[in-house]
Amino acid sequence: MDYVNSHSAEEIAKTIQPQFQETPLDKLTIIVDRYKSQDTWKDDTIFEKDSFELLQNILEEAGELPQRVPYEDLVTTQFAEAAK
C-alpha cells in the first residue's frame, strides 16, 4: 500500500512489468495511472462494505455472480483492523 501510494504510475508499471511481459510499458503505465486516479489502492487493507457492494455490482452486471452474498457472511476485517 505504501509503495503504490508513494510512487508514480510509471515507477509502479516498471516494477510490475515482469509479470505482464506481453504488455508494453506505456500501456501498463496508462492502466496503473487509471487505477491510481480511481483511488483503487487504499491506505489500508480493510475491505469496506461499499467496496464489496461495488464489486458485487460489477460481477452481477457481467453475468458472473449467480447470487449476492451478504458482506457480513463473507468478509472479516478483524486482521486488517489489528494490522492497522
Phi, psi and omega in degrees: 000315181298320183297309184291333179276350182241008180232157181286165178301321180293320178297318179294316180301318178296324181291320184267354184306323179302335179274352181228053186300333181280354182254123178300148183304320181296321178289320178297321177297319177298317180297312180298319179299321178297316177300317180296318182290335177275000182058040181293320180269119183269181179276345180217181184256018180283119181273098186284157183300319179300319179293320178298315179296319178299316178299317178296321177301314181297313180295322179294315179296331179277357181076020184255001182239104183293328176204148180285151180239135177297136179310313184296336180279341188241333188248134169235134182251006187301322181286319178294321177297316180295323180288333182292000000 
